[in-house]
Amino acid sequence: MASTRIVNNIRTLRFLAGEMTQADLGARIGMTRQTIAAIEAGKYSPTLEAAFRIAQVFGKTLDEVFQWEG
């Protein structure tokens, strides 16, 4: 069975938001820089609440930030 995963555009969105750091994003949504790094790298899938918070920071919809890669 092929693996599926959630991919994201967080790194690009951070860059476009004035080169926001992982720590800045984490502080805005109540997560650590390490957790943001893991989500960004695809090593950890965020909770639905965290995903909505991340999308809200960038003024994007969930599917503009996260995509299901099957």
Secondary structure, DSSP 4 states (H G I P E B T S, - for coil): ----EEEE-HHHHHHHTTS--HHHHHHHHT--HHHHHHHHTTSSPPPHHHHHHHHHHHT--HHHHEEEE-
